[in-house]
Amino acid sequence: MTIDIAQLEAGIVKGERRALSRAITLIESSRTDHRAIAVDLIERLKTAGPDGQPRQALRIGLSGTPGVGKSTFIEGFGGMLTSQGLRVAVLAVDPSSARSGGSILGDKTRMDLLSRDPNAFIRPSPSQTHLGGVGRRTREAVSLCEAAGYDVVLIETVGVGQSETVVAEMSDLFLLLLAPAGGDELQGVKRGIMEIADLILINKADGDLKATATRTCADYAGALRLLRKRPQDPKGFPKAMMVSALEMSGLTSAWDEMQALTEWRRDTGHWAARRAEQARYWFAEEVRQGLLARLQTGPARAAMQALGDEVAAGHVTPSVAAAQLLRQIGETQR
């Protein structure tokens, strides 16, 4: 299949959803020739904004344990934003099977109303073998959505727990959804996913669970006060709030808080500084992934296989074998 990169670029800049979908499929491809085209496309789209500058959207990362209502929240929250005239893109990362490598990718089914909204774009993607709750190319998919003119990009993680901190390296705001009486509220004082959250939203604050949600929200608010204050936060942040995606309550207040935090960070320079740090992080990540890929080809592959056999047989420890391989690679590059 021949890919017309100029046509694809033009379609994305015009905001065509079909072109955006094709471009995301391209960047997620593992083929070497597709990767080269994808890199070229992303480089071209850097000048898609006004005055030749990149377009920027508000990037919102969203995590929470399975069953907390992430998809219901996104549908309600996204619908509220589109009703205000905003264009919303949703990048939903689904877990991949460790055995078959397959993913269900059922987010469009769960977000039935939002998927039919002309101002919304929903793209489910597999996590594949990437850790941290997002796919390896999710960051580049975010850039494509920005180039297509979307105002808000929602990044829904796999939802597996405290390890989902990578999404903070590609988002401007990070939301953590929790359910009432979902467990030990003192988890809030632990390091990890709680420490990077900008807003903790207690979902399902409706019906019989409303009183429980109120107590849970108060517990997390207290726990957040024990965390060391971050320089990128104004007074009162991070904070815990109650929402009900089912009844559409609390969503407007949550959006107001997100906008207030975003404006403060823009005015104080934290927005630009954070995006610069994220760019540096992803540069280092690309280098790491590239070096790992090289270990799977050429002479390094044979050396790695041989040392792996030695480790499996118990003749050498993994640490010693790794040090030996790195030494061999260093000697060949001299």
TAJOCOR-V988269 format. One record per backbone hydrogen bond with DSSP energy under -0.5 kcal/mol. CO is the residue of the C=O (numbers start at 1). NH is the residue of the N-H. If there is no record, write none. Layout:
BEGIN
co=CO nh=NH
co=CO nh=NH
END
This chain:
BEGIN
co=2 nh=4
co=3 nh=5
co=4 nh=8
co=5 nh=9
co=6 nh=10
co=7 nh=11
co=8 nh=12
co=9 nh=13
co=10 nh=14
co=11 nh=16
co=12 nh=15
co=16 nh=20
co=17 nh=21
co=18 nh=22
co=19 nh=23
co=20 nh=24
co=21 nh=25
co=22 nh=26
co=23 nh=27
co=24 nh=28
co=25 nh=29
co=26 nh=29
co=31 nh=35
co=32 nh=36
co=33 nh=37
co=34 nh=38
co=35 nh=39
co=36 nh=40
co=37 nh=41
co=38 nh=42
co=39 nh=43
co=40 nh=44
co=41 nh=45
co=43 nh=46
co=44 nh=47
co=45 nh=48
co=49 nh=52
co=50 nh=53
co=53 nh=49
co=57 nh=59
co=58 nh=60
co=58 nh=153
co=59 nh=61
co=59 nh=172
co=59 nh=173
co=60 nh=155
co=61 nh=175
co=62 nh=157
co=63 nh=177
co=65 nh=68
co=69 nh=73
co=70 nh=74
co=71 nh=75
co=72 nh=76
co=73 nh=77
co=74 nh=78
co=75 nh=79
co=76 nh=80
co=77 nh=81
co=78 nh=82
co=79 nh=83
co=80 nh=84
co=81 nh=84
co=81 nh=86
co=82 nh=85
co=87 nh=151
co=87 nh=152
co=88 nh=121
co=89 nh=91
co=89 nh=154
co=90 nh=92
co=90 nh=123
co=91 nh=93
co=91 nh=156
co=92 nh=94
co=92 nh=125
co=94 nh=127
co=97 nh=101
co=102 nh=97
co=106 nh=110
co=107 nh=111
co=109 nh=112
co=111 nh=115
co=112 nh=116
co=113 nh=116
co=114 nh=117
co=117 nh=120
co=119 nh=88
co=121 nh=90
co=123 nh=92
co=125 nh=94
co=127 nh=130
co=132 nh=167
co=133 nh=158
co=135 nh=138
co=137 nh=141
co=138 nh=142
co=139 nh=143
co=140 nh=144
co=141 nh=145
co=142 nh=146
co=143 nh=147
co=144 nh=148
co=145 nh=150
co=146 nh=149
co=151 nh=58
co=152 nh=89
co=152 nh=154
co=153 nh=60
co=153 nh=155
co=154 nh=91
co=154 nh=156
co=155 nh=62
co=155 nh=157
co=156 nh=93
co=159 nh=66
co=161 nh=164
co=163 nh=165
co=165 nh=168
co=166 nh=169
co=167 nh=170
co=173 nh=61
co=174 nh=198
co=174 nh=199
co=175 nh=63
co=175 nh=177
co=176 nh=201
co=177 nh=65
co=178 nh=203
co=179 nh=182
co=183 nh=185
co=184 nh=187
co=185 nh=188
co=186 nh=189
co=187 nh=190
co=192 nh=195
co=192 nh=196
co=193 nh=196
co=193 nh=197
co=194 nh=197
co=198 nh=238
co=198 nh=239
co=199 nh=176
co=199 nh=201
co=200 nh=202
co=200 nh=241
co=201 nh=178
co=201 nh=203
co=202 nh=243
co=203 nh=180
co=204 nh=206
co=206 nh=209
co=207 nh=210
co=209 nh=213
co=210 nh=214
co=211 nh=215
co=212 nh=216
co=213 nh=217
co=214 nh=218
co=215 nh=219
co=216 nh=220
co=217 nh=221
co=218 nh=222
co=219 nh=223
co=220 nh=224
co=221 nh=225
co=223 nh=226
co=224 nh=227
co=230 nh=233
co=234 nh=237
co=239 nh=200
co=241 nh=202
co=243 nh=205
co=244 nh=248
co=244 nh=249
co=249 nh=244
co=250 nh=254
co=251 nh=255
co=252 nh=256
co=253 nh=257
co=254 nh=258
co=255 nh=259
co=256 nh=260
co=257 nh=261
co=258 nh=262
co=259 nh=263
co=260 nh=264
co=261 nh=265
co=262 nh=266
co=263 nh=267
co=264 nh=268
co=265 nh=269
co=265 nh=270
co=265 nh=271
co=266 nh=269
co=269 nh=273
co=270 nh=274
co=271 nh=275
co=272 nh=276
co=273 nh=277
co=274 nh=278
co=275 nh=279
co=276 nh=280
co=277 nh=281
co=278 nh=282
co=279 nh=283
co=280 nh=284
co=281 nh=285
co=282 nh=286
co=283 nh=287
co=284 nh=288
co=285 nh=289
co=286 nh=290
co=287 nh=291
co=288 nh=292
co=289 nh=293
co=290 nh=294
co=291 nh=295
co=293 nh=296
co=294 nh=297
co=297 nh=300
co=297 nh=301
co=298 nh=301
co=298 nh=302
co=299 nh=303
co=300 nh=304
co=301 nh=305
co=302 nh=306
co=303 nh=307
co=304 nh=308
co=305 nh=309
co=306 nh=310
co=307 nh=311
co=308 nh=312
co=309 nh=313
co=310 nh=315
co=310 nh=316
co=311 nh=314
co=317 nh=321
co=318 nh=322
co=319 nh=323
co=320 nh=324
co=321 nh=325
co=322 nh=326
co=323 nh=327
co=324 nh=328
co=325 nh=329
co=326 nh=330
co=327 nh=331
co=328 nh=332
co=329 nh=333
co=331 nh=334
END
